């Protein structure tokens, strides 16, 4: 039986398998041509991923631990509710995904949090490594608040496990630079956030940037009226931040200092 001790190994196996599979697909069927040197971008994004990985070693099994420990005293414990187990699972997964949507929207809406999240949006290209480009302090904030939600609602541990795996797979998929067949993309976007939807969120256009916050499901954007089906204007999407001049070289040092010095 999978427990908090064996979960990290499964998590990283799933993450690495998904990463390399999508990397191959990106090379075979890319959606757009990169404007920055690929090697330099990947190096920067992977170094940031490594920094976040150090934090993740402390956090990785913690959702399972918190959800299990909170069962008896959580104010709104799903596991202690009279709901049948299957309904606890459905409600728990939806609640956790809605939490990710709310976190993401707050990252854009609260100035102090946006300064952290700017590092993610500063990428002038868009591929699966963009899904790794986060300031380490953002990881602390998002995972800390996520654990607080788990402590309040205590969903079934099985749901927490599935949600963690689904989130990392979907994070890579939504950021993938892949061109999906039109019909397949139209079907998928009714169920999950597709790369075609999420790439709009990385536009320098603020009206597009403040849309499509969903993590796994796109439904929360429809409920929150932040859903955008396609570009507002014709032409290729320009990725990045309007505060950063296109072509500016953002070194690792500048990226790590960005929350404190701004994006200029």
N, C-alpha and C positions, 0 to 999 in steps of 0.2 A: 504493500500500500504506500502511495506517495505521501510524504510528510514534509515538514518545513526543512528537514536536513537534506533530503534528496531533491527538493524542488529547484534549488539554484542550478543544479546540473542539467535538469530537463529544460529549464528556462534558457540557458545559454546554448544548449544543443538546438533548440527550436530557433533561437535568434540567429545563430550562425548559419544554419541551413537555409533559412529564409533570405538572409542577406546575400549569400553566394548565388542562390537560385535567381534572385532578382537582378543581381549584378550581371549575370549571363544574359538574362532577358533584355536588360538595358543595352547591352552591346549588340544584340541581334536586332532589336526593334525600338530604337530610341524615338522619343516624341519630339525632341528639339536638339539643336546643336549647341554645345557648350560655348560660352563666351570667355571663360577663364581657363587657364591651364589645368587640366584634369588632375595631374599628379599633385600640384600644390594644394588644390582644394581638398582632395581626398586626404592628404597628409594633415592639414589643419583640422578637418572635421573628425578624423579618426583620433587625433590627439585629444580633442575635446571629449570624444567618446570615451577615451581611456581615463580621463580625469573624472568623468561621470561614473565610470565603472567602479572606481575606487569608492565613491559614495554609495554606489549600488550594492557593493559587497555587504555593507551594513544594512541596507534597506531591503535586499532582494527577498529574503524569507519573511520579513517583518509583516507584510499584509496577512499571511497565513497565521502568524503568531498572534497578531492583534485580533483578527476575526475569531480565532479560537478562544483566546483568553477573555474576550468581551461578551461571550455568549450569555453568561449569567447575570451580568449587571448593566449591559448596554441599554440605554433608555428606550430605544426603539428596536430591540433585538428581533430580527427576522427569524432566527433559529429558535427563539423561545415563543414565537407566535403560534396561534392555532392553525395557521395556513398549512395546507398539504406541502410536502417537500418540493414537488415540482413547481408549485407556485412561488415558494420561497426562492427557488433557483431563478425563475424568470424575473421576479421582482428585483432580486438582488443584482442580477446582471444588468438590467435596465438602469437601476439606480447608480451603479458604479460607472456605467458609460455616460449617464447624464452628469455625473460628478466631473468626469474628464472634460465634458463640454463646458460646464460652468467654470472650471479652472481656466480653461483656455480663453474663454471670453473675458474673464477677469484679468488675465495677463495683458489683454489689449486695452481694457477699460480703466485700470488703475495705473497712474503714471509710474509709481515706484516698481511695480511688477513689469510694466512694459519695458523699462530700461533693462531688466534682466532678459526679457524675451526678444529684445532687438537683436541679440546675438544670433538667434535662430533665423530671423528674417533678413539678416544682412547678407546672406548668400545670394550672389548675383546669378547663380545657376540653380537648377532644381533637379536633384536625383536622390537616390535612397540614402546617400550620406548626409543630405540635408536633415534627415530625420535623426541624425546623431549630433547635430550642431546645436548644442545647448550650453549655456553658461552653467557651471557646477552649482552655483547658488540657486538657479531655477530648479534644479533637481531636488534640492533640499526643501524648497518651498512647496513644490507640487506634491512630492511624496509625503511630506509632513502633513499637509492638509488632507491628503487621501487617507492616510492612516487615521486621522481624526474622524473622518466619515465612517470608516470601518469600525471604530470604537463605539460609535453611536448606534449603528444599525446592525452590526454583527451578522452579516449574511452567511449562508453555509460556506464552509471552507472550500468545498468543491467549486463553488461559483467564483470565489476569489482566485483560485488557481486558473480556471478557464479564462477569466477576465484578464489576468496578467499575461497569459500567453496570447490571447486574441489581440490585446493592445500592442504588444511588440511586433506581431506579424502585420497588423494593420498599419502601424506606424511606418514600417518599411514599404509596404504596398502603396500607401497613399502618397508617399514622396517619390515613388519610382518614376524614372524618366522612361516610360514605356508607352507605346502607341497600341492601345487595345482596339480590336475590331469594333466598329461603331455599334453594331447591334449588341455585342457582349457588354460594352461599356454602359449602354442605356439600360440593360437589365440589371447589371451590378449596382448602379447608382441608386436604384430603388431600395437596396438592402444595406450596402456599405458605402463608405466614403471612398470614391475612386480617385486615382491620380488626376484625372481630368477635372474633377471638382476641387481637389485640394490645391492644385497649382494656381487657381484663381486667388486663393488665400495668400499666396506668396507674391502677388503683384505689388508693384510700387504704388498703384492706384489705391488710395485709402478706401474708396467705396467698395473695391473688390477685396482689399486686405481684411476688412472687417466683416467678412462673410465666411461661411463654411468652416465653422470651428469644430465640427464633430470629430470624434476619435474613431469609433467603429461604425456607429449608425449615423446616417444623415438626417434622421427624423427630428433630432433636437433642434437642428437649424431651421427646419420648417415650423416647428412649434414656436421657436424664439424669433422667427421672422429674420433670420440671418442666412437663409439659403439663397445661393446664386447658381443658376444652371449653366451660365456661359458668360464670356467676356462682355463688358458693357459696350465696348467699341471694337470694330474690326481690327485685325492686325495681330502680330505676335505679342505675347505677354512679356512685359519687362519685369524681371524679378529683382528683389532687393528692397532697399529702404530709400525713400525720397530724401532723407537727411544725408545720405552718403552719395557723393559724386560717382557716377558710373566709371568703372575702371580703377577706382581707388584700391590700393593694395592694403587689405586689412590683415596685419600680422597677428599671430597668436597673442602677442602682448596687448595689442590694441583691442582684440576681441575680449580678452579677460578684463580689461580696464573699461570697456564700453559702458557697463552699468553705472560707473562712477564718473566717467568723463563725458558721457553722451556719445552719440553716433557720428558726430561731425568729424 
